[in-house]
Amino acid sequence: MDICDRINEIIKHENLNIASFARKIGIGDQTVRGVVAMRRNKPGFDFIMKIVQTFDWLDAHWLITGEGDMICKNMLTMGGVKNHPRLKRF
C-alpha cells in the first residue's frame, strides 16, 4: 500500500468523495484527483500537512510510512500537529 492508497483509506473512513475531501482539506479537487484517482502525482508536503491538520484522529506516521495504525490509539494528535511527538520539530 502506497501513500495514495492510504489517502484513499482516509477518504473512505470519513465517508467522503474526492471533491468533498478536497474541500475539507482546502486543496483543489483536480490536485486531489491527480493523486488519489489518476495517480499521476505523489502528494507534496503541503498536501500531507493539510490532511494531518484536518483529521486529528489520524496517525501522521502511518500516513507517511504505512507503519502502525491509521487511527492514533493514544490520541496524541488531539489539538493538531503541534502536539504530535513525531512532528514537534516542524
Secondary structure, 3 states (H helix, E strand, C coil): CCHHHHHHHHHHHCCCCHHHHHHHHCCCHHHHHHHHCCCCCCCCHHHHHHHHHHCCCECHHHHHHCCCCCECCCCCCCCCHHHCCCCCCC
